[in-house]
């Protein structure tokens, strides 16, 4: 599966959509596949939960939503190499207090570079979702501008 992923990542360099989402159920191997890709490309994975969480702790709670996107941009620039950014543990981006649109943020980052991220939700009928309907962090998006890569 890693060979197929590498081919798709290489193809992203010449297509309009440079955002590839690894999609699969919990424990399906998304993070493992991302680690294999990182090892082959000699890259580090941006762990959003850990890295952005650390940065946000230095900011007073009422101001975090104002700086979260800029902090993420700085981290993305730091972790990106050779036009490729690998991201995992995106759940923090869905925190309601941050007032972010996680998929839109990923799409913006993919305008500057190829982005491969482990999506923490589902893909159903060409719609990406996070959490269950009725949950406070529930999000639902069109798959436009995204290259889905199913991990089973």
Secondary structure, DSSP 8 states (H G I E B T S, - for coil): -HHHHHHHHHHGGGSS--EEEEE--TTSSHHHHHHHHHHHHT--EEEHHHHHHHHHHTS-GGGHHHHHHHHHHHHHHHH-BTTEEEEE-GGGGG-GGG---HHHHHHHHHHHSEEEEE-SSEEETTEEEES-TTSTT-EEEE-TT-EEEE--
